[in-house]
């Protein structure tokens, strides 16, 4: 029991992110089952040029592991809790904006192919994805936003400054995930672009809020008046 209390006390800063994810998943579930009568169709002429490629289901699905491992690293291994709070705030802001946009501007895409040219394990995985995830509420792309937000957080972490291969791998995976959203016809260029721009804008805002001169510090695991 003491070990459990010690563990909770040491990593209690990660609890708020867990609680937020409960809130987000509940909000996402409600939106997915809202059944709006009218959805704004998101489309760009560039979408018609981009081919479908089922092999990109691999980086698309790796997104779940990528985001989870990144969040866990910031919770359990990042020595500067300021970095954790910056990363978690970026994710929370982006996902909250997504819920708000989906609520006031119901949207969808009609890009998914009706038939597949190939019949292999990858197309079967894509079919499973299509069945479990509706083509609604796509603006901006959370796959894209979170991938960029996490990469920016990892790339700017002083603790990882010497781990060039790790940072390069994260950047490469983030890029492949972004491409996968379009090559699997899950997202339009429009919501992918907004996801990238949104992540950069939120990162700049978070960096400003947590800048040392604001008098914010997380050395003790909470925001105080000292740096």
C-alpha positions in Angstrom: 0.0 0.0 0.0 2.9 2.4 0.8 4.4 1.6 -2.6 1.1 2.5 -4.3 0.8 5.7 -2.4 4.4 6.6 -3.2 3.8 5.9 -6.9 0.7 8.0 -7.0 2.3 10.8 -5.1 5.3 10.8 -7.4 3.3 10.8 -10.7 0.1 12.5 -9.6 0.8 15.2 -12.2 -0.2 12.7 -14.9 -3.7 12.2 -13.4 -5.2 15.3 -14.9 -4.3 14.1 -18.4 -6.0 10.8 -17.7 -9.1 12.6 -16.5 -9.1 14.9 -19.5 -9.0 11.8 -21.8 -12.1 10.5 -20.1 -13.8 13.8 -20.8 -12.6 13.8 -24.4 -13.7 10.3 -25.2 -17.1 11.0 -23.7 -17.4 14.1 -25.8 -16.2 12.3 -28.9 -18.7 9.4 -28.4 -21.6 11.9 -28.1 -20.5 13.7 -31.3 -20.1 10.5 -33.2 -23.6 9.4 -32.3 -25.3 12.8 -32.5 -26.8 12.1 -36.0 -26.9 15.6 -37.4 -29.2 16.1 -40.3 -26.7 18.2 -42.2 -23.0 17.9 -42.4 -20.6 20.3 -44.2 -18.6 18.3 -46.7 -14.9 19.0 -46.5 -13.2 18.6 -49.9 -10.3 20.0 -52.0 -9.4 19.4 -55.6 -6.0 18.1 -54.3 -7.9 15.3 -52.6 -8.9 13.9 -56.0 -5.2 13.8 -57.1 -4.0 11.9 -54.0 -4.1 8.1 -54.6 -5.3 5.5 -52.1 -2.6 3.4 -50.6 -3.7 0.7 -48.1 -0.1 0.2 -46.8 -0.3 3.4 -44.9 -2.6 1.7 -42.4 0.6 0.8 -40.6 1.7 4.3 -39.7 -1.9 5.3 -39.2 -2.4 2.6 -36.5 1.0 3.3 -35.0 -0.3 6.7 -34.1 -2.1 5.2 -31.0 1.1 3.7 -29.7 3.2 6.8 -30.6 1.0 9.2 -28.7 0.6 6.9 -25.7 4.4 6.3 -25.4 5.1 10.0 -25.8 2.7 11.0 -23.1 4.0 8.2 -20.8 7.6 9.4 -21.4 6.7 12.9 -20.3 4.9 11.6 -17.2 7.4 9.1 -16.0 10.8 10.0 -17.4 10.9 13.7 -18.2 12.8 15.5 -15.4 11.3 18.9 -16.1 7.6 18.8 -15.3 7.2 22.1 -17.2 7.8 20.1 -20.4 5.0 17.7 -19.4 2.5 20.5 -18.7 3.4 22.2 -22.0 2.8 19.0 -24.0 -0.4 18.0 -22.2 -1.8 21.5 -22.5 -1.1 21.5 -26.2 -3.0 18.2 -26.6 -5.9 19.3 -24.4 -6.3 22.6 -26.2 -6.2 21.0 -29.6 -8.7 18.2 -28.8 -11.0 20.6 -27.0 -11.0 22.9 -30.1 -11.8 19.8 -32.2 -14.9 19.0 -30.0 -16.1 22.6 -30.2 -15.7 22.8 -34.0 -17.4 19.5 -34.5 -20.3 20.6 -32.3 -20.9 24.0 -34.0 -19.8 23.0 -37.5 -20.7 19.3 -38.2 -18.5 18.1 -41.0 -17.7 15.0 -43.0 -15.8 13.7 -46.0 -16.8 11.6 -49.0 -13.4 10.4 -50.0 -13.4 6.7 -49.1 -13.3 4.3 -52.0 -16.3 2.0 -52.5 -14.2 -0.9 -53.7 -10.5 -1.8 -53.2 -8.2 -2.8 -56.1 -6.4 -5.2 -53.9 -7.5 -7.8 -51.4 -4.9 -8.3 -48.8 -4.3 -7.9 -45.0 -3.8 -4.2 -45.4 -7.1 -3.6 -47.2 -8.8 -5.7 -44.6 -7.4 -3.5 -41.9 -8.6 -0.4 -43.7 -12.1 -2.0 -43.9 -12.0 -2.5 -40.2 -11.0 1.1 -39.7 -13.8 2.3 -41.9 -16.3 0.2 -40.0 -15.2 1.5 -36.6 -14.7 5.1 -37.5 -17.3 7.2 -39.3 -16.2 9.8 -41.9 -17.7 12.5 -39.8 -16.2 15.1 -37.4 -12.8 15.3 -39.2 -12.0 19.0 -38.9 -9.2 19.5 -37.8 -7.5 16.1 -38.0 -6.7 14.9 -34.4 -4.3 12.4 -35.9 -2.4 15.2 -37.5 -2.7 17.7 -34.7 -1.5 15.3 -32.0 1.3 14.0 -34.1 2.7 17.4 -34.8 2.1 18.6 -31.2 3.9 15.6 -29.7 6.8 15.9 -32.1 7.2 19.6 -31.4 7.2 18.8 -27.6 9.8 16.0 -28.0 11.9 18.0 -30.4 12.0 21.0 -28.0 12.8 19.0 -24.9 16.4 19.8 -23.7 16.5 16.3 -22.2 16.3 14.8 -25.7 18.6 17.2 -27.4 21.4 14.6 -27.6 19.0 11.8 -28.8 19.1 12.9 -32.4 18.0 9.5 -33.7 15.0 9.4 -31.5 14.0 12.9 -32.6 14.5 12.0 -36.2 12.5 8.8 -35.9 9.6 10.7 -34.2 9.7 13.3 -37.0 9.7 10.6 -39.6 6.8 8.8 -38.0 4.8 12.0 -37.6 5.3 12.7 -41.3 4.2 9.2 -42.3 1.1 9.5 -40.0 0.2 12.8 -41.6 0.5 11.2 -45.1 -1.5 8.2 -44.0 -4.5 10.3 -43.1 -4.7 11.4 -46.8 -3.5 8.2 -48.5 -6.1 6.2 -46.6 -8.8 8.7 -47.5 -9.5 9.4 -43.9 -9.0 13.1 -44.1 -9.0 15.9 -46.6 -6.0 18.2 -47.3 -8.1 20.9 -45.7 -8.4 19.3 -42.2 -4.8 18.0 -42.4 -3.5 21.5 -43.1 -5.6 23.0 -40.3 -4.3 20.2 -38.0 -0.7 21.2 -38.8 -1.2 24.9 -38.5 -3.3 24.5 -35.4 -0.6 22.5 -33.7 2.0 25.1 -34.5 -0.2 27.9 -33.3 -1.1 26.2 -30.1 2.6 25.3 -29.5 3.5 29.0 -29.8 0.8 30.0 -27.4 1.8 27.3 -24.8 5.5 28.3 -25.1 4.4 31.9 -24.4 2.3 31.0 -21.4 5.0 28.8 -19.9 7.8 31.2 -20.7 10.1 31.7 -17.6 9.3 35.4 -17.4 5.7 34.7 -16.7 6.7 33.4 -13.3 5.4 29.9 -13.9 7.3 26.9 -12.6 6.6 23.2 -12.2 9.7 22.1 -10.3 7.5 20.9 -7.5 4.9 19.5 -9.8 2.6 22.5 -9.6 2.6 26.1 -11.0 4.1 28.5 -8.5 5.2 32.0 -8.3 8.9 31.1 -8.6 11.1 30.0 -11.5 
